[in-house]
Amino acid sequence: MAVDDAGARNPVATKRPDPTWIVWVLLVVAAAVAVFSATRPPRSPSTRASTSSAVAKVAKSGASPPAPPPRAALGAEPGALLTELCAESSQDCTCREKALRRALTLGASESAIALHGGAAVSCQASASMQGLFAEALVRSGKVTQALELLPSIEAHEPKNSSVPYVRSVAALKRGDSAEAAREATRAVDSGRGAPAHVALALASFQDGELDAAQTSLKRALESAPDDVDALYNLAVIDQRRNRYTPARTGYLRVLRVRPDHLDARANLALLALGAGAIDEARHHQRKLEELAPSGDPRALKLAAALSKTKPKAEPLPVVRQHE
């Protein structure tokens, strides 16, 4: 029997399936999914996709991922720094050194000293940690103690960049700007980075060379955009030059990183006062008084300035790493 003949006698065997019903089924399913998506309640935060997943989806679509928010300081206290940088092992020497460096960047020398003291003995004894410890000491005013550490550091690591930096800050504190500039230049050449540029700026500032100081501070910020001393001193120079907007922006950047920076808060009040913004000045005065200890000279100076009808107040001096 030929196939064609069988097909002629049995039409069902040769008839092709009609695809129309399949199309209708797909349309019904798609409509149901759309209704479900439109009426489903929003997911709770616990069920939302992670940030990395969301960024991955954006990248897949070809769009640029959103820029990360600016980094907010979790705090300059040792515990906060360890939580931020050493979540898994606060005794890891590499991590603790990172936290110590961060403390110095934030202008928190006392926190840096505490971080060194809380490290394991073997970690404390390393030339790198000893150098950072000496930096913290000299910046907190313990000049003699800092200088006493340098021979041992140089014996173990002759090119340690902290050594000329410490000598530069020590020279700044005794008012020897020429020696401070020489040692700061050595520290820059040795790769100490932002702190060395700040020390060089302060040497220039002592000599009244504001342009040179400003240049050095900008170089410091190129390598460490949130170095508190660089931000603060650059704002002071802008304030001395009656550049209201850059000075105000600079002090606000300091407070973004270190909300407890009393000098920046006091100078913001003086800056606002000089511009006639009395309400803003009093706002910063209240913030200052909330944080400053009783009888703090900055708070007293500001109160005296606000009591005058037409005050003319100079900004507080640059940070001498640190007074």
C-alpha positions in Angstrom: 0.0 0.0 0.0 1.4 3.4 -1.0 1.7 6.0 1.7 -0.2 8.6 -0.3 -3.1 6.2 -0.6 -3.3 5.6 3.1 -3.2 9.3 3.8 -6.1 9.8 1.4 -8.2 7.2 3.3 -7.2 8.6 6.7 -7.2 12.5 6.7 -6.1 12.7 10.4 -2.9 10.9 9.7 -1.7 13.6 7.2 -3.2 16.8 8.8 -0.6 19.2 10.4 -1.3 20.5 14.0 -2.9 23.9 14.1 -0.5 26.2 16.1 -3.3 28.7 17.0 -4.2 27.1 20.3 -0.5 27.2 21.4 -0.3 30.9 20.8 -3.4 31.5 22.8 -2.0 29.5 25.7 1.2 31.5 25.7 -0.7 34.8 25.7 -2.8 33.7 28.7 0.3 32.7 30.7 2.1 36.0 29.9 -1.0 38.0 31.0 -1.2 36.0 34.3 2.5 36.7 35.0 2.1 40.4 34.3 -0.9 40.6 36.7 0.9 38.8 39.4 3.9 41.1 39.1 1.8 44.2 39.2 -0.2 43.2 42.3 2.6 41.6 44.3 3.6 43.6 47.4 7.1 45.1 47.5 9.8 42.9 49.0 11.1 43.6 52.5 14.6 44.8 52.9 15.7 41.3 53.9 14.7 39.9 50.5 16.1 42.6 48.3 19.0 41.8 46.1 22.4 42.7 47.4 24.3 45.7 46.2 26.7 43.6 44.2 23.9 41.7 42.5 22.2 45.0 41.6 25.4 46.4 40.2 25.9 43.2 38.2 22.4 43.5 36.6 23.1 47.1 35.7 26.4 46.2 34.1 24.7 43.4 32.2 22.2 45.9 30.7 25.0 48.1 29.5 24.3 51.0 31.8 26.9 52.5 34.1 26.6 51.4 37.8 25.7 54.1 40.3 28.7 55.9 41.9 29.4 54.7 45.5 28.5 57.3 48.2 31.4 59.3 49.7 33.2 57.5 52.5 31.9 58.4 55.9 34.2 58.2 58.9 33.0 55.5 61.4 35.1 57.3 64.0 38.7 57.9 65.0 38.6 55.9 68.1 40.8 52.7 68.1 37.8 50.4 68.4 36.0 52.0 65.5 39.0 51.9 63.3 39.6 48.2 64.1 35.9 47.4 63.4 36.2 49.3 60.1 39.5 47.8 58.9 40.1 44.6 60.9 36.7 43.0 61.3 38.1 39.5 61.2 41.3 39.7 63.1 42.1 42.8 65.2 45.5 41.3 66.1 46.7 40.8 62.6 49.8 43.0 62.3 49.3 44.0 58.7 45.7 45.0 59.5 46.6 46.8 62.7 49.3 48.8 60.9 46.6 49.8 58.4 44.4 51.0 61.2 47.3 53.0 62.7 48.0 54.7 59.4 44.3 55.5 59.1 44.3 57.0 62.6 47.2 59.3 61.5 45.3 60.2 58.3 42.4 61.2 60.5 44.6 63.4 62.7 44.0 61.1 65.6 47.4 60.6 67.1 46.2 59.4 70.5 44.2 56.7 68.8 47.3 55.7 66.8 49.3 55.4 70.1 46.6 53.2 71.5 46.5 51.0 68.4 50.2 50.5 68.7 50.0 49.7 72.4 47.2 47.1 71.8 49.2 45.2 69.1 51.2 42.0 69.8 54.7 42.5 71.0 56.2 41.1 67.8 54.1 43.6 65.8 55.1 46.5 68.0 58.7 45.8 67.5 58.7 45.9 63.7 60.5 48.9 62.2 57.4 50.0 60.3 55.2 50.0 63.4 57.8 51.7 65.5 58.1 54.4 62.8 54.4 55.0 62.8 54.4 55.0 66.6 57.1 57.6 66.6 55.0 59.7 64.3 52.0 59.5 66.6 54.1 60.5 69.6 55.7 63.5 68.0 52.3 64.7 66.6 50.8 64.4 70.1 53.6 66.5 71.6 55.8 63.7 73.0 58.8 64.9 71.0 61.6 63.6 73.2 60.0 60.1 73.4 59.6 60.1 69.6 63.1 61.1 68.9 64.5 58.5 71.2 63.0 55.8 69.0 64.7 56.9 65.8 68.2 55.3 66.2 66.7 51.9 66.7 64.4 52.3 63.8 67.2 53.4 61.5 69.3 50.4 62.7 66.7 48.0 61.5 65.5 50.0 58.5 67.9 52.8 57.4 65.5 54.2 54.8 62.4 54.2 56.9 60.4 57.2 55.8 59.0 57.9 59.2 62.4 59.0 60.5 62.8 62.2 58.5 59.1 62.9 59.0 59.4 62.8 62.8 62.5 65.0 62.7 60.6 67.5 60.5 57.7 67.7 62.9 60.1 68.0 65.9 61.7 70.9 64.1 58.4 72.5 63.5 57.5 72.4 67.1 60.7 74.2 68.1 60.1 76.8 65.3 63.0 75.8 63.1 61.3 76.0 59.7 64.5 75.6 57.7 65.3 72.2 59.4 61.7 71.2 59.1 61.7 71.8 55.4 64.9 69.9 54.8 63.6 66.8 56.8 60.2 67.1 55.2 61.7 67.0 51.8 63.7 63.9 52.8 60.4 62.3 53.9 58.7 63.2 50.7 61.6 61.7 48.7 61.5 58.6 50.9 57.8 58.1 50.0 56.0 59.1 53.2 53.3 60.7 51.1 50.6 63.0 52.5 52.1 63.6 56.0 55.4 64.6 54.6 53.8 67.1 52.2 51.8 68.5 55.1 55.0 68.9 57.2 56.6 70.7 54.2 53.5 73.0 54.0 53.7 73.9 57.6 57.4 74.8 57.3 56.4 77.1 54.4 53.5 78.5 56.5 55.9 79.4 59.3 57.9 81.4 56.9 54.8 83.2 55.6 55.0 81.5 52.2 51.3 80.7 51.7 51.6 79.9 48.0 54.2 77.2 48.7 52.2 75.9 51.6 49.1 75.7 49.5 50.9 73.8 46.8 52.3 71.2 49.3 48.8 70.7 50.8 47.2 70.1 47.5 49.9 67.5 46.8 49.1 65.8 50.1 45.5 65.6 49.1 46.4 64.0 45.8 47.7 60.9 47.6 45.3 61.1 50.6 42.0 63.0 49.7 40.7 62.8 53.3 43.9 63.7 55.1 42.4 65.8 57.9 45.5 68.0 58.5 45.8 68.8 54.8 42.1 69.6 54.5 42.1 71.8 57.6 45.3 73.7 56.9 44.2 74.4 53.3 41.0 75.8 54.6 42.9 78.0 57.1 45.0 79.4 54.2 41.8 80.2 52.2 40.3 81.9 55.3 43.4 84.0 55.8 43.0 85.1 52.2 39.4 86.0 52.7 38.2 83.3 50.3 34.9 82.5 52.0 33.6 79.7 49.8 36.7 77.5 49.5 37.4 78.0 53.2 33.9 77.0 54.2 34.0 74.0 51.8 37.3 72.9 53.3 36.1 73.0 56.9 33.0 71.1 56.0 35.1 68.4 54.3 37.1 68.1 57.5 33.9 67.7 59.5 32.7 65.1 57.0 35.7 63.0 57.9 36.1 64.0 61.5 32.8 65.3 63.0 34.6 66.0 66.3 37.2 68.3 64.8 36.9 71.2 67.2 39.2 73.6 65.4 37.3 73.2 62.1 34.0 73.8 63.9 35.3 76.9 65.6 36.7 78.3 62.4 33.5 77.7 60.6 31.7 79.8 63.2 34.3 82.5 62.9 34.0 82.4 59.1 30.2 82.7 59.2 30.5 85.5 61.8 32.9 87.4 59.6 30.4 87.1 56.7 27.5 88.3 58.8 25.8 84.9 59.0 25.0 85.2 62.7 22.6 82.3 62.8 25.0 79.9 61.1 27.8 81.1 63.5 25.6 80.3 66.5 24.7 76.9 65.1 28.4 76.0 64.9 28.9 77.5 68.4 26.3 75.2 69.8 27.9 72.2 68.1 31.3 73.2 69.4 30.0 73.6 73.0 28.4 70.1 72.8 31.8 68.5 72.1 34.4 70.8 73.7 35.4 70.3 77.4 34.4 73.0 79.9 36.5 76.1 79.6 37.8 75.2 76.1 39.7 78.2 74.8 38.1 77.8 71.3 34.7 78.0 72.8 35.6 81.0 74.9 37.2 82.8 72.0 34.1 82.2 69.9 31.7 83.4 72.6 33.7 86.6 73.0 33.6 87.2 69.2 29.9 86.6 69.1 29.3 89.1 71.9 30.8 91.9 69.8 28.7 94.0 67.4 31.2 94.0 64.6 33.7 91.2 65.3 36.8 90.8 63.4 38.3 87.4 64.4 41.3 85.7 62.9 41.0 82.0 62.3 42.6 79.5 64.6 46.2 78.6 63.5 47.2 75.7 61.4 47.5 72.3 63.0 51.1 71.9 64.1 50.9 68.1 63.9 49.6 68.5 66.7 49.8 71.2 69.3 
